[in-house]
Amino acid sequence: MMKALRLESVGRVHTVEVPPPSATADGKEVLLTVTHCALCRTDAKMWRHGHRDLELPRIPGHEVCGILEGEPGHYAVWPGVACGVCPYCSSHMENLCPSMKIIGFHRDGGLAEQMLVPRECLLPLPPRLKPHLAVLAEPLACCLNAVQQAKTRKGDRVLIFGAGPVGLMMSLAVRALSAQPTMVETSSTRWQKIKSFCERTGLKVEPQTPMEAFDVAINAATSLDTFTHGIHGIKPGGCFCLFSGLDAKGLVPSSLLNEIHYRQLNITGAYGCTRKNMREALEIMASHPGPLEELVEGFVGLEGVKEMFPAILRGEVMKIIVPLSS
Amino acid sequence: MMKALRLESVGRVHTVEVPPPSATADGKEVLLTVTHCALCRTDAKMWRHGHRDLELPRIPGHEVCGILEGEPGHYAVWPGVACGVCPYCSSHMENLCPSMKIIGFHRDGGLAEQMLVPRECLLPLPPRLKPHLAVLAEPLACCLNAVQQAKTRKGDRVLIFGAGPVGLMMSLAVRALSAQPTMVETSSTRWQKIKSFCERTGLKVEPQTPMEAFDVAINAATSLDTFTHGIHGIKPGGCFCLFSGLDAKGLVPSSLLNEIHYRQLNITGAYGCTRKNMREALEIMASHPGPLEELVEGFVGLEGVKEMFPAILRGEVMKIIVPLSS
């Protein structure tokens, strides 16, 4: 038997003892012993509100690192199962594959001692990268996808709404393209939390949207204001990337959309990441592991996960990591 | 003295006799004798509602063809005056120049017997292109800008909302990129008007948005539905181009914008055109003049323009051309 966290229905999650899954005879799906799984805001959102891609009941967890019995080294997990043959899969956009099954959404994820995972989802960790930090490869890969979708170029000034763990990782992704990030963060509590990270990395945070016009803007926060301020905050021909889904029930006036028309703006979405993004993320993390450690707020056992969800939804904590099999 | 149509204030337009403008001594601004000027929906919109870029009082008209005294041949007019040195002007995006002055909006246009125009705005007509058709170069150039902003590729299936004169020209622009246009037109009156054009060109028109997913969608109509149906009508990773400004006072739910996030859609704006687009449009028109003649509903004198505006706003007429000096 193995311990796992299972979301039974919206609002109802608990730890269970269940039989571990079995590897497939053809070797395509292997049994990963999970060493660490990080909690994502989306996990908390699933618990509170559900999610478009969630199929219940489900073991969540899509920011995963683990080992294979009898093999050396750790692996990070690209949390997708794509068909491999459609036009999206054939052109390195496998995150858009129409038959995509997301690990932790459509199939069981990493908040368990063991998980079944397609062999081709496993990416070996580069030397020097600690396994507990490797769980950050998936969110960083999603940030890399966002800055790439936004066609960020060297030297571009990039506005990022939100300076939580995702906003900070987005800043690192922007820097990886030799562009210049500026974060906007309105919460003074969060300012305190990220002070040392920003000092150490030299990243800029502003308490409100600056007056100058940016080349690119990206939201790492769910408020509808991020869309409105983003549209107004970019230059003619600039790009706003909808990285975070917006709070439901908001309404946008057509006059705001007409700004897209008059100033030839680009709005682009970003959802998930590709294997290539994961590999890029692992390389960046191995080269600059220093500040990543500061993104980690703390560790919690499977039993403590549910209690963390409200604070995660309120944006009060940085990354929380669940250590599993050691 | 010369005859001109002057928009004095929103809702108030009349013909006037005014002194013609004078060419500048340095030869940069020349006096064009206008032979033809077509009416655009935007001219009618300016009269009814005003426009973001309109400065009053104003002689409207931005789809212009004319001659220079003492020189052979006709010229089409790129209706913009850009600074020529900013980053936009330096990278063939002069339509986004921050100091852009649009002819017929910020400065006097072609609904007059003569107009002052920068020499560098004049584009000689290719042989074989009739001057009264050359007025269509500007709207076709705007369509070419739209399909290019939408990154339309060879073979792409492109959905176009609206089969008025602009929708039809958009279809020709899509075909110029070897992509496949499908128009959606809900008005049965318009179906009658475009029947012969569509038969002659083999263009497809549907009475409602087809169920299949398109690579690109473009609105050539102002209804907010074009945005909603456009978002739903494109594939993951596809592009919707806001070519037409949307009716004011509409509201879009954030759940619709979240489709951009979840399916990594691209929304792009298109506004005006570049000199390069104008040159491309003139070449296309010279190669395929046949169907263009069918876009012309009729001719009207300056005194008849005001009476046409309501029908243009209701989308009841194809292109109306004002012949001026002959």
Contacts between the chains, C-beta under 8 A, distances in Angstrom:
chain1	res1	chain2	res2	distance
A	52	B	262	6.2
A	88	B	236	7.1
A	88	B	237	7.2
A	93	B	237	6.1
A	93	B	264	7.9
A	95	B	264	7.5
A	96	B	236	4.2
A	96	B	237	5.3
A	96	B	263	7.3
A	96	B	264	5.9
A	98	B	236	7.3
A	149	B	264	6.5
A	224	B	254	5.7
A	227	B	254	7.7
A	227	B	257	6.5
A	236	B	88	7.1
A	236	B	96	4.2
A	236	B	98	7.3
A	237	B	88	7.2
A	237	B	93	6.1
A	237	B	96	5.3
A	242	B	257	6.7
A	242	B	258	7.6
A	242	B	260	5.0
A	242	B	261	4.3
A	243	B	261	7.3
A	244	B	261	7.3
A	245	B	258	4.7
A	245	B	261	5.0
A	245	B	262	7.2
A	246	B	254	4.2
A	246	B	257	5.8
A	246	B	258	5.9
A	246	B	261	7.6
A	247	B	254	6.4
A	248	B	254	6.2
A	248	B	255	5.8
A	248	B	258	7.8
A	249	B	253	7.5
A	249	B	254	6.9
A	250	B	253	7.2
A	250	B	254	3.7
A	251	B	251	4.4
A	251	B	252	6.9
A	251	B	253	6.0
A	251	B	254	7.2
A	252	B	251	6.9
A	252	B	252	4.7
A	252	B	253	7.8
A	252	B	254	6.7
A	252	B	257	6.6
A	253	B	249	7.6
A	253	B	250	7.2
A	253	B	251	6.0
A	253	B	252	7.9
A	254	B	224	5.7
A	254	B	227	7.7
A	254	B	246	4.2
A	254	B	247	6.4
A	254	B	248	6.2
A	254	B	249	7.0
A	254	B	250	3.7
A	254	B	251	7.2
A	254	B	252	6.8
A	255	B	248	5.8
A	257	B	227	6.6
A	257	B	242	6.7
A	257	B	246	5.8
A	257	B	252	6.6
A	258	B	242	7.6
A	258	B	245	4.7
A	258	B	246	5.8
A	258	B	248	7.8
A	259	B	269	7.8
A	260	B	242	5.0
A	260	B	267	6.1
A	260	B	268	7.4
A	260	B	269	4.1
A	261	B	242	4.4
A	261	B	243	7.3
A	261	B	244	7.3
A	261	B	245	4.9
A	261	B	246	7.6
A	261	B	269	4.5
A	261	B	270	7.1
A	261	B	271	5.9
A	262	B	52	6.2
A	262	B	245	7.1
A	262	B	269	6.9
A	262	B	271	5.4
A	263	B	96	7.3
A	263	B	269	6.4
A	263	B	271	7.1
A	264	B	93	7.9
A	264	B	95	7.5
A	264	B	96	5.9
A	264	B	149	6.5
A	264	B	268	7.2
A	264	B	269	4.4
A	264	B	270	6.2
A	264	B	271	5.4
A	265	B	268	7.5
A	265	B	269	5.2
A	266	B	266	6.5
A	266	B	267	7.1
A	266	B	268	5.0
A	266	B	269	7.6
A	267	B	260	6.1
A	267	B	266	7.1
A	267	B	267	4.0
A	267	B	268	7.7
A	268	B	260	7.4
A	268	B	264	7.2
A	268	B	265	7.5
A	268	B	266	5.0
A	268	B	267	7.7
A	269	B	259	7.9
A	269	B	260	4.1
A	269	B	261	4.4
A	269	B	262	6.9
A	269	B	263	6.5
A	269	B	264	4.5
A	269	B	265	5.2
A	269	B	266	7.6
A	270	B	261	7.1
A	270	B	264	6.2
A	271	B	261	5.9
A	271	B	262	5.4
A	271	B	263	7.1
A	271	B	264	5.4
